[in-house]
């Protein structure tokens, strides 16, 4: 394949990514694009705790209108909590979103459908106070929406009580990037921070976006979406778009992918 053809293929792929992410902050190529954060209406922030933040972050990353996600801790009194010393904090995900494209009410719907709100202090095999279910609110309108959604969720079953707490959002602490966790991928043990956990289990996609350093990966809109895609949690249409484009590139033999 000629160099010109490879360059054209790269540009076509970048064009596809821009269509579904509206940003190119994570692509290290000098292309001028529209920055989704540069809007007249500022982004809003929502924070939810629904079990391990590894999965929680991937749940929201692929939603239309979600600009970026960050794994971290909130809900406790301890200053500067760390993964090995959380005290009364919960693992949670911070979501930066465009309110013109997605509403807090819609994020609540995803929150309820993505975990078992009736399990006491845990989710699945993850048991402990740090995995409890919490909706963090900012303002009376969010309190009202959260309370109404909780009441609606409770009506689905009267036999078990919804354990989800509703708390005023205090300080959100981003998970420490130097925290090391083991990822087992194809019998290889890798070391990585908890940020974009699902994406980091796929070395092909990591190379596809340029093996971004931790601070760029955390802020990348594309990484947030790919994190959801890798966990198969994107909306069906977006999941299919990613599947088709990645399959196309693999078949045509993009050199970066062939090196993996």
Secondary structure as GFF3:
##gff-version 3
##sequence-region A 1 260
A	DSSP	alpha_helix	3	21	.	.	.	ID=ss1
A	DSSP	beta_strand	44	50	.	.	.	ID=ss2
A	DSSP	alpha_helix	53	61	.	.	.	ID=ss3
A	DSSP	beta_strand	66	74	.	.	.	ID=ss4
A	DSSP	beta_strand	90	97	.	.	.	ID=ss5
A	DSSP	alpha_helix	104	113	.	.	.	ID=ss6
A	DSSP	beta_strand	122	123	.	.	.	ID=ss7
A	DSSP	beta_strand	126	127	.	.	.	ID=ss8
A	DSSP	three_ten_helix	129	131	.	.	.	ID=ss9
A	DSSP	beta_strand	133	137	.	.	.	ID=ss10
A	DSSP	alpha_helix	140	154	.	.	.	ID=ss11
A	DSSP	beta_strand	165	168	.	.	.	ID=ss12
A	DSSP	beta_strand	173	174	.	.	.	ID=ss13
A	DSSP	beta_strand	181	185	.	.	.	ID=ss14
A	DSSP	beta_strand	188	192	.	.	.	ID=ss15
A	DSSP	alpha_helix	197	200	.	.	.	ID=ss16
A	DSSP	alpha_helix	203	208	.	.	.	ID=ss17
A	DSSP	alpha_helix	214	219	.	.	.	ID=ss18
A	DSSP	alpha_helix	221	230	.	.	.	ID=ss19
A	DSSP	alpha_helix	236	252	.	.	.	ID=ss20
A	DSSP	alpha_helix	255	258	.	.	.	ID=ss21
###
